[in-house]
């Protein structure tokens, strides 16, 4: 009798607990969960371009972002001080002759200056398309949504500027309702889709690199409408990008001295970093180094004062490396090696340009060989510029940087020799070196 009573009591307790658990689960299921862990002070409109509105809910992130307006500090090989690269390296005037970059080519300032700087550069004018605003403003996501990217791109730069008031900001990377990292640039969405990739399936850590690809990539303006396009159909390495441009017979301009159909590379940080670099393979994201986590009391947040990790090495590098001084010295050594190799490549390119120009002036020149020399100049400078335009002086992927520059130097010397062969006289080589 006692055993039966005990069994009945245990059964009753189990039934009561089960009913209570079901009730709790039913209650939770019927509640509306918050979109994020804390209740926002204000609701942010979808694609809100004004970052100060977002800053009400996220004051640490916003206050650190504001520092990008004044963080104009020069590092050994870059930084954010707007010095003239043309004055620092006069060879660039020769390499970009006939193109806007031979008139104005400055080191970039921080994100908060993006709108001011693009409007003040000598490279824009009455014929500039609106496409040039694509990576410069938090107003873009809403404009792309309203206009469509095709209409946005073909709108003249000066006209489109009347609708753009905010520099790069929160809306370029975040979804207002959830604060998740998102792709906002339609060109990036299209480029990923062409590779069979859906960014919505990426992990948050992956997105901490992918959002940077909204802007920090190689691109070109396609067709009469100057449609923003990433040359990724065949892959994202420099070799695959070069092959893409060759296949579609694209050129940005014709070099006035060599006559070569040229390509101007544009800050391919994403492609370069993700091409099998040590840090990328280890799972490190762009934001881990350029926007490291920091604390304000008990609050942990990502520092939005985007800058060179060398300017904040204790935090940016110290999260993984115990000997920060060694890391900084190592970075300086790598960048020094890349800079020296880049100098040798530039010398080879300048010599190739002069030799091709001298050969072109010769009577009876072999036009077939001269065309080959020009195409070698194009390819060599594309490879060199892939590293020169990328903003890490090779550190994002050191082995790849040296491989690319070695290939560029070799092609430049081949171009020079091909021009001598086309002219049929060694005197051309002597003339071009004077």
Secondary structure, DSSP 8 states (H G I E B T S, - for coil): -HHHHHHHHHHHHHHHHHHHHHHHHHHHHTS---SSSS--SS---TT---HHHHHHH-HHHHHHHHGGGT---EETTEES---BHHHH-THHHHHTTTSGGGT--B----GGGHHHHHHHSTT--TT-BGGGGTTT-TTHHHHHHHH-HHHHHHSBHHHHGGG----S-GGGTB-TTT--B----HHHHHHHHHTT--GGGS-HHHHHHHGGGGTSS--EEETTTTEEE---TT-SSHHHHHHHHHHTT--SEE-TTT--EE------HHHHHTTT-HHHHTT--HHHHHS-EEEETTEEEE------GGGGHHHHTTTT-S-HHHHHHHHHHHHHHHHHHHHHHHHHHHHHHHHHHHHHTSTT--HHHHHHHHHHHHHHHHHHHHHHSSTTTTGGGHHHHHHHHHHHHHHHHHHHHHHHHHHT-THHHHHHT-
